[in-house]
């Protein structure tokens, strides 16, 4: 998307957000090199504000001389055993986040909850909610999605290892039985067992406990190809649901934290979402009802998505104008 909006050729140098010592995040070494050879900095997208996944040296950040765009980052809370939303223990410190926002030239938050949290910390004149860029995958990957005209269509359940879900022990334990129920239900309504999609290598062992074919790839284009064959889906993974919606597949998303739920609400897709924590023992019943609904109604994405794309484009355009002015 950034290359499409660029007035000239652009090269990306990817810097890990954390975990690579002196060459990660926004530390003094990275910022020094940005000032020497870079034209601008894009931080995101991802969950960088909520799970300790970015290293920031505020002192070094004050020396940054290039435009800074914060793009599609999120901040969300998780459910406690009391079924209320609570701050994550690994969330980025408010003082650090405030400083980062203050130094940014353009801020495009991924969802409403993130913007609300940031607005409570600091008022930024160029802060907008822009959604997630993955909702435009159908526009960006048409060639990959249309390669095979004669497609074998199948149902899909995108799983997540309960050990990687920030939920209570009770919720984690019942996730396996819920997944088994979903597989059985999808088998009944579609006449064939769904395939299980693993987005993370840590999901594979968990997925092996079910008697269904497993799909996994780390190649984004192969991932597009898998999704292009799906005609019905239930997903514990919001970043499986979003591209499926983008290509016209009526996926049912299963939320279990504020990050996912707020993004779904921001995209005006709540009718395709179920909060499995709040639904409790009625979760499977609601999934059954949703499956009946999506199989007997016409699916379409909200017109509001075009407004979000305009917000993203405007933010990127402003970023490039600042780069031009900085040269």
C-alpha positions in Angstrom: 0.0 0.0 0.0 2.8 2.4 0.8 4.6 1.6 -2.5 1.4 2.2 -4.4 1.1 5.7 -2.8 4.8 6.5 -3.2 5.6 9.1 -5.9 8.9 7.3 -6.6 10.6 4.0 -6.1 10.8 3.0 -2.4 12.9 0.5 -0.5 11.9 -1.0 2.8 14.5 -1.9 5.5 12.7 -4.1 8.0 13.8 -3.7 11.6 12.6 -6.3 14.2 10.6 -4.6 17.0 12.3 -6.4 19.8 14.6 -9.3 20.6 17.7 -8.5 18.5 19.7 -6.5 20.9 21.2 -3.3 19.4 19.4 -3.8 16.0 15.8 -3.8 17.1 13.1 -1.3 17.9 13.7 2.4 18.1 16.9 2.4 20.1 20.0 4.6 19.6 21.7 2.5 17.1 18.6 2.0 14.9 17.7 5.7 15.1 21.3 6.7 14.2 21.1 4.6 11.0 17.7 5.9 10.2 19.0 9.5 10.4 22.0 8.5 8.2 20.3 6.5 5.4 16.5 6.6 5.8 13.8 9.0 4.6 11.1 8.0 7.0 10.0 5.5 9.6 6.8 3.3 9.7 6.1 1.6 13.0 3.6 -1.2 12.6 1.3 -2.7 11.9 0.6 -5.1 14.8 0.0 -5.3 18.5 3.1 -3.4 19.4 1.5 -1.3 22.1 -0.1 -4.1 24.1 2.3 -7.0 24.6 5.8 -5.6 25.1 6.8 -6.2 21.5 8.8 -3.0 20.8 11.9 -1.6 22.3 11.9 2.2 22.6 14.7 4.5 23.8 12.9 7.8 24.4 16.2 9.7 24.8 17.4 8.5 21.3 13.9 9.1 19.8 14.3 12.8 20.6 17.2 12.8 18.1 15.1 11.3 15.2 15.2 13.7 12.3 12.9 11.8 9.9 9.1 11.7 9.6 7.5 9.0 11.8 4.2 7.2 10.8 2.5 4.9 13.4 0.4 2.6 11.2 -2.3 0.2 12.3 -1.0 -0.6 15.8 -3.4 -1.8 18.5 -3.7 -1.6 22.3 -6.3 -3.8 24.0 -7.2 -5.3 27.3 -7.9 -8.9 28.2 -10.7 -10.6 30.2 -10.1 -11.6 33.8 -11.8 -14.4 35.7 -14.5 -11.8 36.7 -15.3 -11.4 32.9 -14.2 -7.8 33.0 -11.6 -6.2 30.8 -8.3 -5.5 32.5 -5.0 -4.0 31.5 -2.3 -6.5 30.3 0.7 -6.9 32.5 3.0 -6.5 29.4 1.3 -3.4 28.0 3.6 -0.6 26.9 4.1 1.9 29.7 1.7 4.8 29.4 4.6 7.3 29.7 6.5 5.6 26.9 3.5 5.3 24.7 2.7 9.0 25.2 6.2 9.9 24.2 6.1 7.8 21.1 2.8 9.3 20.1 4.1 12.8 20.8 7.1 12.3 18.5 4.9 10.8 15.6 4.0 12.9 12.7 1.0 10.8 11.7 -0.9 8.3 13.8 -3.3 5.8 12.3 -4.7 3.6 15.0 -6.1 0.2 14.1 -9.3 0.4 16.1 -11.6 2.5 18.3 -10.3 1.0 21.6 -6.7 2.0 20.7 -7.7 5.5 19.8 -9.7 5.9 23.0 -6.7 4.8 25.1 -4.3 7.1 23.3 -6.7 10.1 23.4 -6.8 9.6 27.2 -3.0 10.0 27.3 -2.3 12.6 24.7 -4.1 14.8 22.1 -2.5 14.3 18.7 -3.7 16.6 15.8 -3.1 13.9 13.2 -4.6 10.8 14.9 -7.3 8.8 13.1 -8.8 5.3 13.2 -7.8 3.6 9.9 -8.7 -0.1 10.5 -6.4 -2.9 9.4 -4.8 -3.0 6.0 -5.5 -6.7 5.7 -9.2 -5.9 4.9 -7.9 -4.7 1.5 -6.2 -7.9 0.6 -8.7 -8.6 -2.2 -7.5 -5.4 -3.9 -3.8 -6.0 -3.3 -3.6 -9.7 -4.2 -6.0 -10.2 -7.1 -3.5 -12.1 -9.1 -2.8 -14.6 -6.3 -6.5 -15.0 -5.5 -7.7 -15.5 -9.0 -5.0 -18.0 -10.3 -7.2 -21.0 -10.1 -10.6 -20.5 -11.7 -11.8 -24.1 -11.0 -11.5 -24.3 -7.3 -12.2 -27.1 -4.8 -14.2 -25.3 -2.1 -14.0 -26.4 1.5 -14.9 -25.3 5.0 -12.2 -24.0 7.3 -11.7 -23.6 11.0 -8.8 -21.4 12.0 -7.6 -22.5 15.4 -5.4 -21.0 18.1 -3.6 -23.0 20.7 -5.4 -22.2 24.0 -2.0 -21.9 25.7 -1.4 -18.8 23.5 -4.8 -17.3 24.3 -5.0 -14.7 27.1 -8.1 -16.2 28.7 -8.9 -17.7 32.1 -8.0 -21.3 32.8 -11.7 -22.3 32.6 -12.0 -20.7 29.2 -8.8 -22.3 28.0 -9.9 -25.8 29.1 -13.2 -25.6 27.3 -11.7 -24.3 24.0 -10.8 -27.8 22.9 -14.3 -29.2 23.4 -15.8 -26.2 21.7 -13.5 -26.6 18.7 -14.5 -30.3 18.5 -18.2 -29.2 18.5 -17.6 -26.7 15.7 -15.8 -29.3 13.6 -18.8 -31.7 14.0 -21.3 -29.0 13.2 -19.5 -27.8 10.1 -19.2 -31.3 8.9 -23.0 -31.7 9.2 -23.9 -28.5 7.5 -21.4 -28.7 4.6 -21.3 -32.5 4.1 -17.5 -32.7 4.7 -15.2 -32.1 7.6 -13.6 -28.7 7.6 -9.9 -28.3 7.2 -7.9 -26.8 10.2 -5.8 -23.8 9.5 -2.8 -23.1 11.7 -1.4 -19.5 11.5 1.4 -20.3 14.0 3.7 -23.3 14.3 2.6 -23.5 18.0 -0.9 -24.3 16.8 0.1 -27.4 14.9 0.5 -29.8 17.8 -2.9 -28.6 19.2 -4.5 -29.0 15.8 -3.2 -32.6 15.5 -5.5 -33.6 18.4 -8.5 -33.3 16.0 -9.3 -35.8 13.3 -9.2 -33.3 10.4 -6.7 -32.2 7.7 -4.3 -29.6 8.8 -3.1 -26.6 6.7 -0.1 -24.5 7.6 2.1 -22.2 5.6 4.5 -19.4 6.3 4.3 -18.1 2.7 1.8 -15.2 2.4 0.9 -16.0 -1.2 0.2 -19.7 -0.4 -1.9 -18.4 2.4 -3.9 -16.3 -0.1 -4.4 -19.4 -2.2 -5.7 -21.4 0.8 -8.2 -18.7 1.7 -9.4 -18.4 -1.9 -10.7 -22.0 -1.7 -12.8 -21.4 1.5 -16.6 -21.1 1.3 -17.4 -21.2 5.0 -15.3 -20.5 8.0 -15.2 -20.3 11.8 -12.1 -18.5 13.1 -10.4 -18.0 16.4 -8.0 -15.8 14.4 -9.1 -12.3 13.5 -6.4 -12.2 10.8 -8.0 -15.1 9.1 -11.5 -13.6 9.3 -10.4 -10.2 7.9 -9.0 -11.4 4.6 -11.8 -13.9 4.2 -14.3 -11.1 4.5 -12.3 -9.1 2.1 -12.6 -11.8 -0.6 -16.3 -12.3 0.1 -16.3 -15.3 2.4 -18.8 -15.1 5.3 -16.5 -16.1 8.1 -17.6 -16.2 11.7 -15.0 -14.6 14.0 -14.6 -15.8 17.7 -13.3 -12.9 19.9 -11.8 -13.4 23.3 -10.2 -10.0 24.1 -10.7 -6.3 23.5 -8.1 -6.2 20.7 -10.2 -8.5 18.4 -13.6 -7.2 19.5 -12.8 -3.5 19.1 -11.3 -4.1 15.6 -14.5 -6.0 14.5 -16.6 -3.2 15.9 -14.5 -0.6 14.1 -15.0 -2.4 10.8 -18.8 -2.7 11.5 -18.7 -6.5 11.3 -20.2 -7.3 14.7 -22.9 -9.4 13.2 -20.2 -11.9 12.2 -18.5 -11.9 15.6 -19.1 -13.9 18.8 -17.5 -13.0 22.1 -16.8 -16.5 23.5 -15.9 -15.2 26.9 -19.1 -13.2 27.4 -21.2 -15.9 25.7 -19.9 -18.6 28.1 -22.0 -21.8 27.9 -24.1 -20.3 25.1 -21.2 -20.0 22.8 -21.8 -23.1 20.7 -25.5 -22.3 20.5 -24.6 -18.8 19.1 -22.2 -20.3 16.6 -24.9 -22.7 15.4 -27.3 -19.7 14.9 -24.6 -17.7 13.1 -23.8 -20.5 10.7 -27.5 -20.7 9.8 -27.5 -17.0 9.3 -24.5 -16.8 7.1 -25.6 -19.7 5.0 -29.0 -18.2 4.3 -28.1 -14.6 3.8 -26.2 -12.6 1.2 -22.7 -11.5 2.4 -21.4 -8.0 1.6 -18.7 -5.9 3.2 -19.7 -2.5 4.6 -19.3 0.6 2.4 -17.5 2.1 5.4 -14.4 0.2 4.5 -13.9 2.6 1.6 -13.8 5.4 4.1 -11.2 3.6 6.1 -9.1 3.1 2.9 -9.4 6.9 2.3 -8.1 7.6 5.8 -5.2 5.2 5.3 -4.4 6.8 1.9 -4.6 10.3 3.4 -2.2 9.3 6.2 0.3 7.8 3.9 0.1 10.8 1.6 0.8 13.1 4.5 3.7 11.0 5.5 5.2 11.3 2.0 4.7 15.0 1.9 6.6 15.3 5.2 9.4 13.2 3.7 9.6 15.5 0.7 9.6 18.6 2.9 12.4 17.0 5.0 14.8 16.5 2.1 
